[in-house]
C-alpha cells in the first residue's frame, strides 16, 4: 500500500487556514483594523499598527496558499487598479522624499492586498455581512466611549481624539479622529445595514438597532460634509431602484438618460456652488478647504506631469507639505480633496489613472446592480457613490479603510464584468484586467 507523500505543512493546518470560519474571522479582523487605524495609533502607536497589519498580511498570505487551487483567478485584478498602484510605486524614481514614498507605497499595498483577499475569499453577501459586523461593532464602541467621556467622566480622551461633547449634542468623533470621518463611516454603515435588512442577512431587531445607531452617529457628528453626500447617496439609491424596475431592453436608454442628467446636475452644482454652500451652512468649513486648495493648486504646476511623489497621508516635516502648512497656518493630514491630492502627488498622469480606476469600478458596479436580481449588488455602487462624493471634501479614499473599500468594490466589479471574461480561460488567467 502506497504511503501518501509527506508535506512541509500538515494537511490539518492547510485545511484550517482555508476553512470558511478562518477566512470569515480574518476578513472581519482586517476590516475592523482598516477602519480603526486612528484608534490603534492612538493606543499603541505606529509600531503597534504596523505589527497588527503585518500579522494580518501573513495570515492572509497563508490562507491564500491553502486555497490556491480553489480560488477563481479568471479576470481577477482590474488593469486600472494595477496601473494606478504601479504609477504610485514608480513615483519613487522622481520623488522629492523617496523614503516616505517607499513607506507609503508599502502601506498602500498592504491594504490593497487585504482588500483583494477579502474580495476573493468572500462572496458579495458575505462581504456585506463582514463590513456590517465590523461597523456595527466600531460604531457601538464609538458611541459608548463618547458617553463614557462626555457624560460619565466629563473629560476628553485625548489619545483617541474624543472631545466628550455628547452632553452638548455633539459634535462627536468616536474612534475615527474627526467628525467628518465618523460621519462618512456612519453613512457607509447606514447603506450596509439597509442592504443587510433588504437581503435578510440579519434579524430585523439587529437591523433596526444598526440603522438607528448609524443615523444617530450621523446626527451627532454635525458634519457639514455629510449633508451633501447623504443627499447624493439618497438620489443614487432612488435612481438605482427605479432602474431595476425598467424592462431590460429599455434599460440602456434610461442609463444614458441618467448619465446625461447626472452630468447636467454636476455642472449646475458647480455653477451655483456658492448657493449650495450657503444651503448647507458650510461657508466657514469651505473657506478652510478653499485656502488649502489654493495652496495645493499653486504647487501642482511645479511637477504637473508626474507629481512630487506618492506619500498618501501628508507627513509633517517634508516639503512641499510644510510650505502648505505654513501658508494656511493650519495642520492638515491630507489635501481635503482626493482628486487634488492625487494631482499633487502623482501628477496629471496619476490623476487620469485614478479617474479611470474609479470610473470603471463605479460603472461596472452600477451595471451589475441594475441588471442582477439580488439586492446585494446595490451595496458596491452606493458605497462608491458615498466615497466618490466625499472625495471632493476629503482624501480618505486614498488610504486605509477608504482605499480598502475601493479595491474591494473594484475587484468584485471586475469579476462580474471584466472584458477578459469573454476571452478563453487560459488566456484570461495570464493577465489581470
N, C-alpha and C positions, 0 to 999 in steps of 0.2 A: 504494500500500500504506500503510495507516494505521500511524502510529508509536504505540507504547504510551505512555500518559500518564506524565509524569515524577513521581516521588515524592520527598519530602524525605529519606526513608530508603531506601538502596539495597536491592533485593529480597534480595540475598545476606545482608545484615545481618539483615533480618527473618527470613529462613529460619534463620540461625544461632541467633538469640535464641529461636526457637520449636522448635528441634531437640530430640530426645529426649536427646541427650548433654548439651546445655547445661542443660536443666531438671533432669536427674538430678544433675549436678555441683552446681548451685546449691542444690537441695534438700538434698544431703549437707552442703554448707558451712553452710547455715542451721541444720541440726540440730546439727552439731558446735559451732557458735558458741553456740547456745542452751544446750547442756549444759556449756560450758566458760567461761561468763561470769566465774566466780570467778577462774580461772587467767588469763584475759585482763586483768582488772582488776589482778591482782597483778603482771603483767609490764609492761603499758603504760598502766595507769590507766583512769579513766572516759573521757577523751577518745579513747583508742585504741579502746575498746569501742564507743562511740557512732559513731565513724568507720567501724568494720567493719560495724556494723548498718546504717548509712546506705548504704554501698555495696551490701549485700545487698538492702535495700529498693528501691534504684534499679534494680538488675539485675532484681529480681522484677517491678517495675512495667513495665520494658521487655519482659520476657518475656511478661507478661500482654497487653500491647498487640500483640505479634506473634502471639498465639494467640487474640485476642479472639473471632473468629468460630468457632473450633474448640472452645472450652470450653463445656461444658453448664452453663448458668446456671439450669436449671429446678430450683426448690426448693433454691436454694443455701444461703443463710445461715439458720440457725435463729433464729426471733424471740427465743427465750430468751437466746441469746448477745448479740444486738443490744441487748436491754433491759438486761441486766446491764452491758455496757460503756457504754451510754448513761447509765445511772444513775451509774456511777462518774465519767463526764465531767461530768454535771450537778452533782455534789457540789462542783465548782469554785465554784458560786454561793454556798455557805454554808461552804466550807472555812475552817478556822482557820489554814491555811497554804497560800494559793492558789498561790503559785509552785511549791511542792513537789507539790501536786495536779496542776497543769498538766504538770509534767515526768513525773509518774508515769503520767498518762493517756496521754501520747505514748509512753512506754516500753511500756505495756500494748498500745497499738495497733500498735506495731512488731512485737511478737511475734505478735499476732493476725493481722496482715497476712501475715507469713511463713508462719504455720500454714495460713491459707486458701490461699495459693499452693501449698504442698506438697500439701494435700488435693485441689486442683483439677487439678494437672498430673501427679499420680502416682495410680495405682490402688492398691487395698488391698495387693496383694502387693509392689508397688514401694515403698510406704511402709514396710512391714515390713523390706524389704531396706535402705532408706536408714537407718532407725533402727538396724538391726542392724550395718551397716557403721560408722556413727558411734560407737556404743557399744563395738564391738569395738576400734576404734582408741583411744578415750579410756581404756577400762579397761586395755588393754595398756600404754599410755603411763603411766597412773597407777601400775600395779604396777612398771613399770620404774623410775620415779622414786623410788618407795618403796625399792626395792632399792638404787638409787644412793645415796639419802640415809642409809638405815639400816645398810647393810652395807658399801658401798664407801667412802663419805665419812665415815660415822659423825657426821653433823651435820645438823640440821634445815634445810629450805628454807623460811625464814620468809615469803618473798614469795609462796609458793604455799600456805602453811599446812600443809606436810608436816612432821610432827614426827620422822620417822625411827624409828618404833617397831617396824618389821617384824622386827628381830632379837629383840625380846621377844615376838613373836607377835601384835603389834598393841596398841592399835587403830591402824588406818591411815586416812588421809583422802583420799589420791590428789589429783586435780585439783579436787576438789569442795568443799574447805574444811572439812568436818566428817565424822565417821564416819557420822552419821545420813544425810547427803546421799549419801555414797558408797554406803551400803547400799541406799538407795532406788533409785538409778540402777542398781546391780548387779541388783536384783530385777527391775526393768523390763527390763533386758538379758537376764536369765535367761528371762523369759517370751518375749521377742522371739526369742531363739536357739532355744527349743523350737519355736516356730511355724515358724521357718526350717527346722528339721530335719523337721518333720511335712509341710511343703509341698515339701520337697526343693529349696528355692531356693538352698541352698549345698551343697557337697560334705560327706559325712559326717565326714572329718577336721577340716574347718573348724568344723562344728557341734560336734563333740566338744571341740575346743580352746576354743570360745567358751563353752560351757556350763560347762566346768571353770573357766575364767577368772572367770566371773560368780560361781560358787559359792565360789571361793577368796576373792574380794573381799568377799563377804558374811560369810564366816567370820572374816577378818582384821579387818573393821571393828568387830566386837564391839558392834554397836548393840543397845541394849535395845529399841528400837522395832521393829526389823525382824522379830524373832521372832514377834510377834503378827500383823504384816502378812503374813508368809510363810504362817502357818497359814491365815489367811483366804483368801489367794490360792490356796493348795492346795485348800481346800474348794470354792472357787468353780470351780476347774478341774475337780474331780471332778463337781460338780453339773452343769456345762455338758456334760461328756462324757456323763453319764447322760441329760441332757435331749435330746441329739441322737440318742440311741438310742430314745427314746419315739416311738410312732407319731404322725403329725401330728394326727390327730383327737383324740388323748388329751392332747396337749401342753398346751393351755390349762389343764386341771385340775391338771396337775403344776406348771405355772408358778405358779398361785395357791397351791398347797400349799407350794411352795418359798418364796414370798414370806411366807406366814404363819410358816413355820419360821424364816426369817431374822429377822423382827421379834421372835419369841419368844427367839431366841438373843441379839439385841441387848439386850433387856430383862434377860435373865439375866446377861449380861456386865456390865451396869450395876449390878445388884443385888449381884453378887459381885465387884465391881471390885477390892476390896482383896485378895481371894484371887488374882485374876488377876495383879495387880501382883506379889504375892509369888512366884507361879509363874514369872514372867518375870525375877525377880531385878532388878526395876527400881524399887525403892522410892526410892532416892536420886535417880535421874533424874526420877521422877514428882514428888517433893517440889519440885524446882526449877520444874517446869512448873506445879504446883498453886499455888505462891506467885505466879507470874506471872499465871495465870488469875484469881486473886482480885483482883489489882490492876486487870486489864482489866475485870472484872465490876463493880468499883466505879465506873469511869469511864463505862461504857456508858449508865447512866440519864441522864447529863447531856445527851447528844444521842441519845436512844434511837431516835427515829423515822428521822432522816436521817443520823446519824453525824457524826463530826468532820471528814470529808473523806478522799477516797481518796489513799493515798500508797504503796501496795504494800509494799515493804520499809521498815522504820522508819528515819527519819532520826535522827541522834544529838543534834541541837540544837534540836528543836522540841517544844513542849508539845502533847499530854499524854505523849508518849513519854519525855521527860526525867523526868517525875514517876514514871513506871513504873520507869525505870532506877534512880532514887534510892531508891524504896521497896524494890525487890528487891536492890539492891546488886550487880547483875549486868547486863552489857550484853547485850541481846537484839536481834537483827536483825529479828525478827518476833514474832508472838504465840504461836508454837509450837502453834497450833491455827487452821486456816484459817477455821473457822466463827465462832469468837470474833473473829478478826481482821477478817473482813468485817463482823460486827455492830458492832465498834468504829468502823470507818472509814466505812461507808455505811449504818449503822442497820438496823432491822428490815426496812425495805423492800428494801434491798440484799441482806440475808440471804435473804429469801424468793425474790428473783430468782435468787440464786446457787444455792439449793437446787433451784429449778425447772430451772435450766440443767443441773446435774449429774444430776438425776433423769431428765430427758428424754434426755440423752446416754447414760446408762447403760442405761435401759430400752430405747431403740431399738437400741443396740449388742447388748444381751443377746438381744433377739428376733431380730435378724439372725443372730447366731451360732447360735441354737437352730434356726433354720429354713433357713438356707442350707447347701448341701452342703460347700462349701470350708472347710477348717480355718482359712484365713487370717482369716475373720471372727471367730474366737475372740480374736484379738490385742487388739482395741479394748476389749471388756468386761473382760478380765483386767487390762489396763493401767489401766483406770479403777478397778477394784477396788483395785489397789495404791495409786493416787493418793488415792482417797476414804478408805480406811482410814488411810493415812499422814496425811491431813489432820486427824485427831484429835490428832496429836502434832507435826505440822509445818505450816508455811504455804506450802510450796514450790509447791503447785498454783496459787497466785495470781500467781506471777511467773515470767518467763524460761522454762526448759525445761518446768516443770510446767504452766504456762499454755499453752505451745505445744502440748504433747501433748493437753491438754483440748480445745483448739479444733480440732485435727486430728480427734480422735475424734468431736467434736460435729458437725463438717461432714460427715464421711463417714457418720455415722449418719443425719443429716438427709437426705442424698442418697438413702439407701436406704429411709427410712420417713417422710419428711415428709408431713403431711396434704395439702400443696399439690400432691403428685404426682397426686392424684385430680382436680385442677382442670384445665380446658383450658389448654394450654401457654401461650397468650398472656396468660392471667390470672395464672398462677403466676409467670411471669417478671417481673411487675411488682414483686413484693414479695420478702421474704426470710423464711423461716419454718421 
